[in-house]
Amino acid sequence: MVKYEQNMAIHMFITIVVFILGFIVGLTPVKWAILLMIIGGVIALEMVNTAIERVVDMVSADYHPLAKVAKDVAASAVLIYSMIAVIVGILIFYEPIMTIFGFLTRG
Ligand SMILES: Nc1ncnc2c1ncn2[C@@H]1O[C@H](COP(=O)(O)OP(=O)(O)OP(=O)(O)O)[C@@H](O)[C@H]1O
């Protein structure tokens, strides 16, 4: 996937950063579970999107309105889920990061 899709390399990079951050702030098991579901969802949707793109390219090399709809809808699914992932990430990390930040600023 990383070889075929540049987006996947970006997802992998963000996943590693989030994992490191998760260990630093010491997330609860429930928060880890939510995080894993969200990260898995983004990666799985990206894979389905890539599969749809490849099938569309195979079936219709020329411009076709239906090919456009198929690709745009599949890409939109990844976009919507990614935006939700960002919101969930903020909800999960806001409190622990603010706590650490509070300790640092108070000394
Ligand atoms: N055969 C086609 N007919 C009509 N529109 C197309 C066709 N192929 C691509 N498009 C339009 O161009 C956009 C970009 O297509 P492309 O195949 O580059 O997808 P992509 O999401 O950029 O994929 P990649 O990850 O390979 O860069 C699509 O979202 C779609 O709107």
Backbone and ligand atoms as CSV (ligand in chain L), in Angstrom:
chain,resi,resn,atom,element,x,y,z
A,1,MET,N,N,0.836,-1.208,0.000
A,1,MET,CA,C,0.000,0.000,0.000
A,1,MET,C,C,0.868,1.255,0.000
A,2,VAL,N,N,1.899,1.278,0.868
A,2,VAL,CA,C,2.764,2.461,0.951
A,2,VAL,C,C,3.438,2.705,-0.395
A,3,LYS,N,N,3.756,1.605,-1.109
A,3,LYS,CA,C,4.398,1.714,-2.419
A,3,LYS,C,C,3.442,2.321,-3.447
A,4,TYR,N,N,2.158,1.913,-3.394
A,4,TYR,CA,C,1.193,2.358,-4.403
A,4,TYR,C,C,0.576,3.715,-4.083
A,5,GLU,N,N,0.467,4.048,-2.809
A,5,GLU,CA,C,-0.267,5.244,-2.407
A,5,GLU,C,C,0.571,6.146,-1.512
A,6,GLN,N,N,0.791,7.391,-1.976
A,6,GLN,CA,C,1.555,8.336,-1.158
A,6,GLN,C,C,0.786,8.672,0.129
A,7,ASN,N,N,-0.558,8.724,0.015
A,7,ASN,CA,C,-1.370,9.041,1.191
A,7,ASN,C,C,-1.130,8.061,2.325
A,8,MET,N,N,-0.889,6.796,1.967
A,8,MET,CA,C,-0.710,5.777,2.991
A,8,MET,C,C,0.563,6.046,3.801
A,9,ALA,N,N,1.601,6.542,3.147
A,9,ALA,CA,C,2.835,6.880,3.861
A,9,ALA,C,C,2.552,7.988,4.879
A,10,ILE,N,N,1.687,8.953,4.476
A,10,ILE,CA,C,1.307,10.039,5.401
A,10,ILE,C,C,0.528,9.467,6.584
A,11,HIS,N,N,-0.439,8.552,6.298
A,11,HIS,CA,C,-1.213,7.920,7.379
A,11,HIS,C,C,-0.285,7.194,8.347
A,12,MET,N,N,0.703,6.480,7.804
A,12,MET,CA,C,1.630,5.706,8.642
A,12,MET,C,C,2.457,6.636,9.536
A,13,PHE,N,N,2.903,7.746,8.954
A,13,PHE,CA,C,3.697,8.712,9.720
A,13,PHE,C,C,2.862,9.270,10.881
A,14,ILE,N,N,1.613,9.683,10.561
A,14,ILE,CA,C,0.741,10.246,11.602
A,14,ILE,C,C,0.456,9.186,12.676
A,15,THR,N,N,0.247,7.930,12.240
A,15,THR,CA,C,-0.019,6.846,13.195
A,15,THR,C,C,1.147,6.684,14.175
A,16,ILE,N,N,2.375,6.710,13.663
A,16,ILE,CA,C,3.553,6.552,14.541
A,16,ILE,C,C,3.628,7.718,15.536
A,17,VAL,N,N,3.384,8.947,15.047
A,17,VAL,CA,C,3.421,10.128,15.924
A,17,VAL,C,C,2.357,10.001,17.021
A,18,VAL,N,N,1.136,9.584,16.628
A,18,VAL,CA,C,0.040,9.445,17.595
A,18,VAL,C,C,0.368,8.363,18.626
A,19,PHE,N,N,0.964,7.259,18.181
A,19,PHE,CA,C,1.342,6.185,19.111
A,19,PHE,C,C,2.370,6.676,20.133
A,20,ILE,N,N,3.390,7.399,19.654
A,20,ILE,CA,C,4.420,7.925,20.567
A,20,ILE,C,C,3.773,8.872,21.574
A,21,LEU,N,N,2.894,9.760,21.056
A,21,LEU,CA,C,2.191,10.716,21.924
A,21,LEU,C,C,1.330,9.978,22.951
A,22,GLY,N,N,0.665,8.905,22.500
A,22,GLY,CA,C,-0.184,8.106,23.383
A,22,GLY,C,C,0.604,7.506,24.532
A,23,PHE,N,N,1.811,7.007,24.236
A,23,PHE,CA,C,2.652,6.425,25.294
A,23,PHE,C,C,3.157,7.516,26.238
A,24,ILE,N,N,3.473,8.685,25.677
A,24,ILE,CA,C,4.000,9.780,26.515
A,24,ILE,C,C,2.948,10.244,27.528
A,25,VAL,N,N,1.705,10.439,27.059
A,25,VAL,CA,C,0.664,10.955,27.966
A,25,VAL,C,C,0.007,9.839,28.773
A,26,GLY,N,N,0.275,8.573,28.424
A,26,GLY,CA,C,-0.272,7.444,29.187
A,26,GLY,C,C,-1.777,7.316,29.058
A,27,LEU,N,N,-2.250,7.004,27.853
A,27,LEU,CA,C,-3.688,6.884,27.606
A,27,LEU,C,C,-4.279,5.685,28.356
A,28,THR,N,N,-5.566,5.779,28.688
A,28,THR,CA,C,-6.265,4.657,29.332
A,28,THR,C,C,-6.545,3.591,28.264
A,29,PRO,N,N,-6.799,2.328,28.690
A,29,PRO,CA,C,-7.092,1.265,27.717
A,29,PRO,C,C,-8.272,1.606,26.801
A,30,VAL,N,N,-9.312,2.251,27.354
A,30,VAL,CA,C,-10.483,2.602,26.523
A,30,VAL,C,C,-10.084,3.616,25.447
A,31,LYS,N,N,-9.274,4.600,25.824
A,31,LYS,CA,C,-8.823,5.600,24.835
A,31,LYS,C,C,-7.948,4.947,23.765
A,32,TRP,N,N,-7.093,3.981,24.162
A,32,TRP,CA,C,-6.290,3.249,23.172
A,32,TRP,C,C,-7.204,2.494,22.206
A,33,ALA,N,N,-8.254,1.879,22.759
A,33,ALA,CA,C,-9.178,1.104,21.926
A,33,ALA,C,C,-9.866,2.005,20.892
A,34,ILE,N,N,-10.327,3.186,21.347
A,34,ILE,CA,C,-10.985,4.131,20.432
A,34,ILE,C,C,-9.997,4.575,19.354
A,35,LEU,N,N,-8.771,4.889,19.788
A,35,LEU,CA,C,-7.726,5.340,18.867
A,35,LEU,C,C,-7.422,4.273,17.813
A,36,LEU,N,N,-7.306,3.015,18.250
A,36,LEU,CA,C,-7.006,1.930,17.320
A,36,LEU,C,C,-8.123,1.752,16.296
A,37,MET,N,N,-9.384,1.872,16.757
A,37,MET,CA,C,-10.522,1.745,15.837
A,37,MET,C,C,-10.496,2.859,14.788
A,38,ILE,N,N,-10.211,4.071,15.242
A,38,ILE,CA,C,-10.184,5.222,14.327
A,38,ILE,C,C,-9.037,5.096,13.326
A,39,ILE,N,N,-7.837,4.759,13.824
A,39,ILE,CA,C,-6.671,4.628,12.935
A,39,ILE,C,C,-6.896,3.486,11.937
A,40,GLY,N,N,-7.391,2.352,12.447
A,40,GLY,CA,C,-7.689,1.209,11.571
A,40,GLY,C,C,-8.716,1.574,10.521
A,41,GLY,N,N,-9.713,2.381,10.907
A,41,GLY,CA,C,-10.760,2.801,9.974
A,41,GLY,C,C,-10.201,3.641,8.841
A,42,VAL,N,N,-9.333,4.602,9.171
A,42,VAL,CA,C,-8.745,5.471,8.142
A,42,VAL,C,C,-7.911,4.637,7.162
A,43,ILE,N,N,-7.062,3.741,7.713
A,43,ILE,CA,C,-6.186,2.929,6.854
A,43,ILE,C,C,-7.018,1.978,5.977
A,44,ALA,N,N,-8.021,1.350,6.571
A,44,ALA,CA,C,-8.859,0.419,5.805
A,44,ALA,C,C,-9.622,1.154,4.699
A,45,LEU,N,N,-10.162,2.355,5.027
A,45,LEU,CA,C,-10.886,3.129,4.008
A,45,LEU,C,C,-9.954,3.560,2.882
A,46,GLU,N,N,-8.725,3.932,3.232
A,46,GLU,CA,C,-7.752,4.326,2.211
A,46,GLU,C,C,-7.460,3.153,1.279
A,47,MET,N,N,-7.390,1.957,1.842
A,47,MET,CA,C,-7.158,0.761,1.016
A,47,MET,C,C,-8.325,0.517,0.062
A,48,VAL,N,N,-9.551,0.650,0.573
A,48,VAL,CA,C,-10.732,0.459,-0.280
A,48,VAL,C,C,-10.754,1.525,-1.374
A,49,ASN,N,N,-10.417,2.771,-0.996
A,49,ASN,CA,C,-10.360,3.869,-1.979
A,49,ASN,C,C,-9.363,3.545,-3.093
A,50,THR,N,N,-8.183,3.051,-2.709
A,50,THR,CA,C,-7.165,2.697,-3.705
A,50,THR,C,C,-7.663,1.576,-4.608
A,51,ALA,N,N,-8.311,0.589,-4.018
A,51,ALA,CA,C,-8.844,-0.527,-4.806
A,51,ALA,C,C,-9.868,-0.017,-5.825
A,52,ILE,N,N,-10.762,0.891,-5.379
A,52,ILE,CA,C,-11.778,1.448,-6.290
A,52,ILE,C,C,-11.110,2.241,-7.414
A,53,GLU,N,N,-10.101,3.054,-7.057
A,53,GLU,CA,C,-9.388,3.837,-8.085
A,53,GLU,C,C,-8.775,2.915,-9.148
A,54,ARG,N,N,-8.150,1.836,-8.694
A,54,ARG,CA,C,-7.480,0.920,-9.624
A,54,ARG,C,C,-8.503,0.226,-10.540
A,55,VAL,N,N,-9.624,-0.187,-9.960
A,55,VAL,CA,C,-10.654,-0.864,-10.764
A,55,VAL,C,C,-11.231,0.111,-11.787
A,56,VAL,N,N,-11.502,1.357,-11.358
A,56,VAL,CA,C,-12.038,2.366,-12.280
A,56,VAL,C,C,-11.047,2.610,-13.421
A,57,ASP,N,N,-9.752,2.747,-13.088
A,57,ASP,CA,C,-8.729,2.973,-14.127
A,57,ASP,C,C,-8.672,1.793,-15.099
A,58,MET,N,N,-8.867,0.585,-14.560
A,58,MET,CA,C,-8.815,-0.608,-15.410
A,58,MET,C,C,-10.020,-0.659,-16.367
A,59,VAL,N,N,-11.184,-0.302,-15.816
A,59,VAL,CA,C,-12.418,-0.411,-16.609
A,59,VAL,C,C,-12.550,0.733,-17.602
A,60,SER,N,N,-12.194,1.970,-17.139
A,60,SER,CA,C,-12.391,3.117,-18.030
A,60,SER,C,C,-11.158,4.004,-18.037
A,61,ALA,N,N,-10.337,3.830,-19.065
A,61,ALA,CA,C,-9.120,4.641,-19.188
A,61,ALA,C,C,-9.476,6.064,-19.610
A,62,ASP,N,N,-10.592,6.216,-20.365
A,62,ASP,CA,C,-11.007,7.545,-20.821
A,62,ASP,C,C,-11.893,8.212,-19.770
A,63,TYR,N,N,-12.124,9.537,-20.007
A,63,TYR,CA,C,-13.009,10.273,-19.092
A,63,TYR,C,C,-14.413,9.696,-19.150
A,64,HIS,N,N,-14.983,9.461,-17.971
A,64,HIS,CA,C,-16.366,8.994,-17.903
A,64,HIS,C,C,-17.012,9.582,-16.647
A,65,PRO,N,N,-18.233,10.156,-16.799
A,65,PRO,CA,C,-18.876,10.772,-15.629
A,65,PRO,C,C,-19.043,9.790,-14.469
A,66,LEU,N,N,-19.333,8.533,-14.767
A,66,LEU,CA,C,-19.519,7.548,-13.693
A,66,LEU,C,C,-18.181,7.232,-12.995
A,67,ALA,N,N,-17.096,7.243,-13.785
A,67,ALA,CA,C,-15.770,7.018,-13.197
A,67,ALA,C,C,-15.460,8.154,-12.222
A,68,LYS,N,N,-15.835,9.374,-12.627
A,68,LYS,CA,C,-15.617,10.538,-11.752
A,68,LYS,C,C,-16.406,10.393,-10.448
A,69,VAL,N,N,-17.676,10.002,-10.566
A,69,VAL,CA,C,-18.512,9.833,-9.370
A,69,VAL,C,C,-17.896,8.773,-8.442
A,70,ALA,N,N,-17.513,7.623,-9.028
A,70,ALA,CA,C,-16.959,6.525,-8.219
A,70,ALA,C,C,-15.711,6.985,-7.469
A,71,LYS,N,N,-14.788,7.660,-8.167
A,71,LYS,CA,C,-13.544,8.101,-7.530
A,71,LYS,C,C,-13.791,9.198,-6.503
A,72,ASP,N,N,-14.670,10.145,-6.860
A,72,ASP,CA,C,-14.924,11.259,-5.933
A,72,ASP,C,C,-15.624,10.781,-4.664
A,73,VAL,N,N,-16.578,9.873,-4.809
A,73,VAL,CA,C,-17.299,9.368,-3.628
A,73,VAL,C,C,-16.348,8.575,-2.729
A,74,ALA,N,N,-15.508,7.723,-3.348
A,74,ALA,CA,C,-14.559,6.921,-2.558
A,74,ALA,C,C,-13.571,7.835,-1.830
A,75,ALA,N,N,-13.074,8.864,-2.524
A,75,ALA,CA,C,-12.128,9.791,-1.890
A,75,ALA,C,C,-12.821,10.592,-0.783
A,76,SER,N,N,-14.100,10.931,-1.001
A,76,SER,CA,C,-14.843,11.684,0.020
A,76,SER,C,C,-15.024,10.866,1.288
A,77,ALA,N,N,-15.182,9.548,1.128
A,77,ALA,CA,C,-15.344,8.674,2.296
A,77,ALA,C,C,-14.092,8.747,3.175
A,78,VAL,N,N,-12.927,8.724,2.529
A,78,VAL,CA,C,-11.667,8.830,3.282
A,78,VAL,C,C,-11.583,10.199,3.951
A,79,LEU,N,N,-11.962,11.238,3.217
A,79,LEU,CA,C,-11.873,12.600,3.752
A,79,LEU,C,C,-12.764,12.776,4.980
A,80,ILE,N,N,-14.019,12.331,4.871
A,80,ILE,CA,C,-14.955,12.490,5.993
A,80,ILE,C,C,-14.452,11.736,7.219
A,81,TYR,N,N,-14.012,10.486,7.015
A,81,TYR,CA,C,-13.550,9.690,8.150
A,81,TYR,C,C,-12.271,10.304,8.751
A,82,SER,N,N,-11.416,10.861,7.892
A,82,SER,CA,C,-10.190,11.493,8.393
A,82,SER,C,C,-10.524,12.716,9.244
A,83,MET,N,N,-11.535,13.486,8.835
A,83,MET,CA,C,-11.929,14.663,9.615
A,83,MET,C,C,-12.481,14.232,10.977
A,84,ILE,N,N,-13.261,13.153,10.967
A,84,ILE,CA,C,-13.780,12.625,12.239
A,84,ILE,C,C,-12.606,12.145,13.110
A,85,ALA,N,N,-11.601,11.516,12.474
A,85,ALA,CA,C,-10.426,11.035,13.211
A,85,ALA,C,C,-9.713,12.193,13.908
A,86,VAL,N,N,-9.623,13.337,13.222
A,86,VAL,CA,C,-8.969,14.509,13.824
A,86,VAL,C,C,-9.753,14.975,15.055
A,87,ILE,N,N,-11.088,15.024,14.933
A,87,ILE,CA,C,-11.926,15.461,16.064
A,87,ILE,C,C,-11.763,14.493,17.242
A,88,VAL,N,N,-11.815,13.175,16.950
A,88,VAL,CA,C,-11.650,12.176,18.013
A,88,VAL,C,C,-10.266,12.319,18.657
A,89,GLY,N,N,-9.244,12.545,17.824
A,89,GLY,CA,C,-7.882,12.733,18.341
A,89,GLY,C,C,-7.805,13.911,19.302
A,90,ILE,N,N,-8.466,15.013,18.938
A,90,ILE,CA,C,-8.469,16.192,19.821
A,90,ILE,C,C,-9.166,15.856,21.139
A,91,LEU,N,N,-10.316,15.165,21.056
A,91,LEU,CA,C,-11.059,14.802,22.266
A,91,LEU,C,C,-10.223,13.907,23.184
A,92,ILE,N,N,-9.458,12.974,22.575
A,92,ILE,CA,C,-8.669,12.028,23.366
A,92,ILE,C,C,-7.440,12.695,23.988
A,93,PHE,N,N,-6.767,13.543,23.215
A,93,PHE,CA,C,-5.485,14.082,23.677
A,93,PHE,C,C,-5.605,15.431,24.388
A,94,TYR,N,N,-6.755,16.104,24.257
A,94,TYR,CA,C,-6.864,17.459,24.823
A,94,TYR,C,C,-6.543,17.490,26.325
A,95,GLU,N,N,-7.261,16.653,27.080
A,95,GLU,CA,C,-7.107,16.690,28.541
A,95,GLU,C,C,-5.695,16.310,29.006
A,96,PRO,N,N,-5.149,15.139,28.566
A,96,PRO,CA,C,-3.799,14.804,29.029
A,96,PRO,C,C,-2.727,15.804,28.620
A,97,ILE,N,N,-2.862,16.371,27.413
A,97,ILE,CA,C,-1.852,17.349,26.985
A,97,ILE,C,C,-1.962,18.635,27.801
A,98,MET,N,N,-3.217,19.049,28.065
A,98,MET,CA,C,-3.411,20.257,28.877
A,98,MET,C,C,-2.875,20.042,30.296
A,99,THR,N,N,-3.032,18.816,30.819
A,99,THR,CA,C,-2.528,18.514,32.163
A,99,THR,C,C,-1.008,18.639,32.186
A,100,ILE,N,N,-0.346,18.018,31.192
A,100,ILE,CA,C,1.122,18.093,31.117
A,100,ILE,C,C,1.556,19.547,30.931
A,101,PHE,N,N,0.832,20.265,30.049
A,101,PHE,CA,C,1.143,21.669,29.771
A,101,PHE,C,C,1.000,22.506,31.049
A,102,GLY,N,N,-0.034,22.193,31.834
A,102,GLY,CA,C,-0.264,22.903,33.102
A,102,GLY,C,C,0.882,22.704,34.057
A,103,PHE,N,N,1.373,21.442,34.165
A,103,PHE,CA,C,2.524,21.148,35.035
A,103,PHE,C,C,3.738,21.950,34.600
A,104,LEU,N,N,3.955,22.008,33.274
A,104,LEU,CA,C,5.139,22.691,32.745
A,104,LEU,C,C,5.084,24.194,33.016
A,105,THR,N,N,3.899,24.798,32.758
A,105,THR,CA,C,3.803,26.250,32.922
A,105,THR,C,C,3.808,26.650,34.401
A,106,ARG,N,N,3.264,25.737,35.276
A,106,ARG,CA,C,3.273,26.058,36.709
A,106,ARG,C,C,4.634,25.769,37.348
A,107,GLY,N,N,5.452,24.989,36.609
A,107,GLY,CA,C,6.793,24.660,37.095
A,107,GLY,C,C,6.801,23.446,37.900
L,1,LIG,N1,N,-11.701,8.075,-15.868
L,1,LIG,C1,C,-12.103,9.219,-15.287
L,1,LIG,N2,N,-13.225,9.826,-15.691
L,1,LIG,C2,C,-13.662,10.989,-15.087
L,1,LIG,N3,N,-13.037,11.592,-14.086
L,1,LIG,C3,C,-11.912,11.036,-13.601
L,1,LIG,C4,C,-11.385,9.812,-14.178
L,1,LIG,N4,N,-10.248,9.502,-13.499
L,1,LIG,C5,C,-10.103,10.452,-12.578
L,1,LIG,N5,N,-11.088,11.379,-12.598
L,1,LIG,C6,C,-11.249,12.564,-11.757
L,1,LIG,O1,O,-9.956,13.029,-11.362
L,1,LIG,C7,C,-9.803,12.961,-9.940
L,1,LIG,C8,C,-8.414,12.470,-9.614
L,1,LIG,O2,O,-8.243,11.165,-10.144
L,1,LIG,P1,P,-7.057,10.237,-9.740
L,1,LIG,O3,O,-7.201,8.936,-10.458
L,1,LIG,O4,O,-5.759,10.947,-9.902
L,1,LIG,O5,O,-7.429,10.029,-8.241
L,1,LIG,P2,P,-6.614,10.380,-6.976
L,1,LIG,O6,O,-7.577,10.352,-5.862
L,1,LIG,O7,O,-5.823,11.644,-7.171
L,1,LIG,O8,O,-5.685,9.089,-6.979
L,1,LIG,P3,P,-4.159,8.878,-6.663
L,1,LIG,O9,O,-4.136,8.527,-5.232
L,1,LIG,O10,O,-3.777,7.729,-7.579
L,1,LIG,O11,O,-3.412,10.156,-6.994
L,1,LIG,C9,C,-10.902,11.999,-9.461
L,1,LIG,O12,O,-11.297,12.280,-8.142
L,1,LIG,C10,C,-12.004,12.256,-10.476
L,1,LIG,O13,O,-12.747,13.408,-10.109
